[in-house]
Amino acid sequence: MSITVYYSSVSGSREVKQHQSEILQFLDAKKIKYFAVDIAGSGDLKEEMRKKVGNPSAMPPQVFNGDKYCGVSLI
């Protein structure tokens, strides 16, 4: 399985930026390979993330293991 992290490189929320950073740092520290998807530049990627989560208002970060939703966004 592959880990996918949906995140946004452009966020007005300090809390979102911090949470995203913590997730990526954790994965790096554990040497877990992952694919980071920046939704900031594409409305299509944001919609893809929200569809996969099953919530039309889901915000990044969101984590998936293959097609399995692992959750994450605390906001």
N, C-alpha and C positions, 0 to 999 in steps of 0.2 A: 504494500500500500504506500501511497505517497501523501505527504502532509501538504496541504495548501492553506496559506494564510491570506485572507483578503484584508487589505489595509488601505489607508489613504495617506498619501504623502502631503496632502494639503488638508489641514483640519484647523478649525478655529478653537477647538477644545483642547486645553492643556491636558485634561484627564484622558482623552482619547489618545493623544500622542504618547503619554506616559504608559498607558496600558499596552499600546501596540509595541512600544520599545521593550517593555518587560517580557512580552510573549516571544519576540524575536531573539532577545538576549538569552532567554531560557532555552530555546531550541538550539541556539548556537553553543551554549555552554554544555549541553548534553550531547552535542555533536549529532543532532537529529537533522537529517536533510529535509528541506522543505522548499516549496515553490511559493514565492511571494507575489501576489497579484495586487497591483496598485489600481484602485478603482477611481482615483482622482481624475484621470484623463478620459474616462469613458463611462458614459451613462449606461452603455450596454453591459459593462462588467459589473456595475452597481446593481443593475436589474438581475443579472445572472446570480450574484451573491444572494440577493433578497429572495429570489425564487428558490434557490437551494436551501436557504434557511427556513423558508415557509412563512416569512413575515415581510410584508410590503414596506415596513418602515425600519427594518434592521439596519444597524450602523456597524461600521468596522470597529475593531477587528473581529473577524469570524474565522474559525478554524475547522478544517475538514480533514479526515483521514480517508483518502479515496473519496467515495461518495457518502461516507458516514459523517453527519454533522456532529461536531464536538462542542459547539457552542462558543462562548467567550464574552461577547460584548456585555459589559456590566452597566452600560448607560441606557 
